[in-house]
Each structure stands twice: as structure tokens, then as C-alpha cells.
Amino acid sequence: MKMGKIIAVHSYKGGTGKTLLSVNLAATFAKHGKKVCLFDLDFRAPSLFAILKAENSEYWLNDYLNGNCGIEKVLIDLSNRIQGKDNFHVALANPATEAIRDMSAKDRKWEMRALGKLLSLRNVLLGEQKFDYLVFDTSPGLQYSSINAIVTADFVVVATTGDRSDVNGTKRMLREMYNLFEKKTGLVINKVLDSASKSKKDEMNTRVKNVYQAPLLALVPCFCEILRAEGNLIFAQDKPTHPFTQILDEMAKKIEANEVN
């Protein structure tokens, strides 16, 4: 039987739309009938609890990584949010100030133990509980928690924009980290201006491959509707005919079919 996949969504810096992609990609997989768990691994700036309106969790992902509980106590079933049946779960990071401070002060020994706990999710969730996808929303940059997520993942979605510092930083990360760990990656260029015409898309495709020397997963235009939603919508579910939802569908199909090139 085919084993499920772990997907990390990462970026060089904040503000790239990484969390928006994580939530909507996970929801898209679930909408396609896959069993999915979305993890908030951005312990320095947790946000999924607010986006998904799940603020009263008894156990957090922090508790699992600290060895205080099993992963089954952390998972929250939000299948009703995307009109599914037992196929959309989340594992949330604790947003309390003390918890954020605690996670920021962890040493390397703790991080190594945390890596072991992330790696064990492959057996527990993908193996025993038959999840098809675990989607990790990571911290931007080169935090240990992000590196652990990337090491654990089968595929890394790299979110970036046209901002010059973002371009340079993403190129460095691709060369120095993803290649080092031999990770299969797919670039998502977000907030793209003037990407409607086919000739413009072809031009952007060529330029991206030349600049990053990495596979392009998707170009996402700058949609005003996404900004206006202020994180209150899961576009993959709430706006099924929106162009962003169509882009997400294509992204999910490419990842499912291993056709990112």
C-alpha cells in the first residue's frame, strides 16, 4: 500500500503568504478526499488557532514535542469546517506568551529529541492512522524547528515573492539547505503582478527557472480578495470558483502525481 506524504511549507522570510498556502493546500487535499493533518510549526508566531477558530485546545503541539502527551491528544478534528468526514485534522501551536518564550529558549538537545518525535509521525499517522498528507506550516528562515520540518518532509513547498531580498534569500536557501538535505521542492511565487496572459506566464516560468534553478509549482497573482478576507476564509472551501482555488487544485494534483518539474 502506498504510504502518505509529509509536506513542509516554508519561506525565507515572513509575509510571503506561507500560512495562507498551508491552510488552503491542506484543505484542498481534504476536499479531494484525502485524509489530512495540518500542523502549526511556527512556534514563534502561531496563527492557525486564530485562522481556524480553534482557540481552546486542551493539548498543543508543544506538549507533544515536550514529551507531555501522545500526538493523538493534540489532533483536533475540523472536518466539519470543510464539509468532510473525518479527513481534516489540525495540530496547533500554543499561542500563549509563556509558551512562545519557552519554545524560543530550547537548546539543541531538545531540538534533536523534537526531530525524533516529528520523524515518528510517519509511522503513527501515515502508517497506523492512514493519513494521506501531513502539512507542516513552518517558521520562516533557518530556525531549528523549520530545519527539523524540512528534514522530516518528503516535499517542500517554498513560498516566495518578487521582493529582491526575498529572491536572494530564497536562492541561498535552495542552494545551501534544500539541496544539502536532497529535498524535492516546488516554488510558489506569490503576489505576482500582471500574470494573466499566457505569454506573461511563459516568460515568468522561464525567468523563475533561470533565477532559482528549481521547479516551479505555481504562480499566484496578487488577489485583492485574499487581502480583504483577512484570513477569515478558507478559499479552497469557501470560494470554490475563485481563481486561487483553481490554482490550489492544480498544485495539489501536481504533488499527488509527483509531476513538479
N, C-alpha and C positions, 0 to 999 in steps of 0.2 A: 504494500500500500504506500502511496506517495506521501511523504512527510510534508507538513506545512512549512511556512517560511517566516523568518523574523526580518522585519523591515525597519531600519532606522531612518528617521527624517532629521537631517542635520543641516547646519548652515555655519558659515564663517562668523557671522555677527547677527545680532538681533534685528528685527524689522524687515525680514525677508518674506514673511508670511509662512514661516515654517510650521507653526502650530495650526494655522488655518488648513494647510495642506495635510497635516497629520490627521486631524479630525475628519476632514472630508474624504480623504483616501480610505481611512478605516470604515467610514460609513458607506462608501461606495462598494467596498468588498462585501460588507454585510448585505447591502442591497442586492448584490449579485448572488446571494445565497450562501456566502462563506461565513464560517464561524470565526469571529474576530475579537481580539482584546487590544485595546488602546492603552498604552502606558504613558504616564507623565513622568519623564526622567529629567525634567528641567527643575531640579530641586531648589535652585536659587531664585526662580521666578515662576512658581506653579501657577497655572492659569486654567487647566482643564476643568477643575472643580467648578469654576465660575461659568465657563462656556457651556458646560453640560448640566449646570444647575444641580450639582450633586455635592452639597457643602457639608453634609452631616455624616460623613463616613466614620464608622467605628474603628476601622483599621486602615492604615495608609501604606503605601509602597515603602515608605521609610521604615515602618515596623517590620516588614518582611526582610528588607536588606539589613536591618539591625539584628535580625535573628529572633524577634519577639513573637512571630506568628508564621504560619504557613501562607503560601500565596492564595490559597482558596478563601481565606478570611478577608483578603484585600479586594478581591474581584467584586464589582458591582454590576448587576445585570441591568443594562439600559436598552434592552431590545425594543421596549415599547416606544422609545424615542425615535426609532427609525422603522417602526411598524414591522419588526421582525419577530421571530420566535426563537428565543434562547440563542441568539447568534451575535449579539453586540454587547461586549463587556468592557469595563474600564478598570484600571488600577491607578489611583490618584496619589499625587504627592501632597504632603501636608503643607497647607499654606500658612500655618501659624508662624509668627516671627521667631519664636524659640526653635521651632523645627528647622527653619531655614538657616538659622545661625548654627545649629548643631550639625547640619549636613555640610555646611561650608567649612567646618573645622575638622573634618575627617582626615586621618592620616593615610599613608599609602597602604599600610597593612589592612586597614578597614576596606579600602578600595579593592584590594585583591580578593578579600572574602566576598565583597559585593559582586565582583565579576563572577565568582563561582556560583553565586545564587542566581545571577542572570542566565548563566550558561545552563543551569539546571532546569530552567523554564522550558527548554527544548524537550526534555523528557516528560516533565509533568504536564505541561499544557499542550504542546504539539503532539506528544506521544500518547499519554494516558487519557487526556481530556479531548483529544481530537480537534483542537483548534486548527484552522487553516492558516491564519495570519496573526502574528503579534506585531503591532505597530508601535515603535518607540518614538515618542516626541522628546527630543534630546535638548540639552543646554547648547547654546551656540558656542563656537570656539573650541578650545582644546582643554576643557575641563576633564578631570578623570572620569566623571560619570558619562560624558559623551564618548570618550575613548572606549570605556567598557561597553557601551551600547553598540559602537561600531564593530568592536572585536566580536561581539555576540551575533551580530546581524549577518544574514545571508545576502542582503541587498541594501544599499544606502541611497536614499533619495536626497540629493544635495540641492537645497533651495538657495538661489542667489538672485541678485538684481543687476541692473546695468551700472550701479554706482561703482566708481573707479576703485575705491578701497575694497569694496566687496569682491570685485572681479579679481584684483591682485591677491587678496587673501584666499579666495576660493581656489585659484590656480595653485597657490602654495600648498593648501591642504590636500588637493588632489595628488600632487606630486609627492609630498612628504609623509602623508598619513594613509590615505586610502590605498595608494599603490604599495606602501610598506606592508600593509595588512592584506594585500591582494584581494581587495573587496570589489565586488561588482557594483558599479554605481550608475545612476542616471541623473542627469542635470535637469532641474526645473528652473527656467529663467522666468522670474515673476515680475509683475508690474511693467510689462513690455508696452511701449507706446507704438502706435502705427503698425500693428502686426496683422491687419485684416487681410490684405491681399496675398495671393499665392506667391507672387514674386518677392514680396517682402519677407514672407515666411521662409522661402528658399534661401534668400540672402542671409537671414538670421541663422538658419540651420548651418550654413557653410561657415559663417563667421564664428559661431559658438564652437564648432568642432576644431577650427583653426586655433582659436584662443585657448580653449581648455583642454583640447586633445582628449576629450571624454565623450561618451554617448549622451545624446540629448533625449530626455524623456518627454518634455513638454515645454511649450512657450505659453505663458499665461498673461493675457493682456491686463492692463490696469482697469479693472471694472469699478466704476463709481458705486455700483450697488453693493459690492462687498464692503467698501468703506462705510457706507450708510448703515449697513446691517450691524456694525459694531460688535461682531461676534455673537449676535443673538440668533443667527440662523445656521443650520447645517445645510448648506446649499445642495449637497448630494441628495438629501431627502426633501427639504422644504421647497426647493426650486428645481424640479426635475427637468424643465425645458431650458434652463439657463445655460448659456454657452460654457460657463465654468464647470457645470455639472457634466456637460458633454466631454470636456477636456479630461475631467477626472475619470470618466468611463473609459476613455482611450488609454489613459495612464494605467488603470487597473488591468485592462486587457493585455497590455504590453508586459506588465510584470508577471501576470498569471501565465502568459505564454513564453516567458523568457525571450522576448523579442525587443529588448532595449539595445539599440546599436547605433 
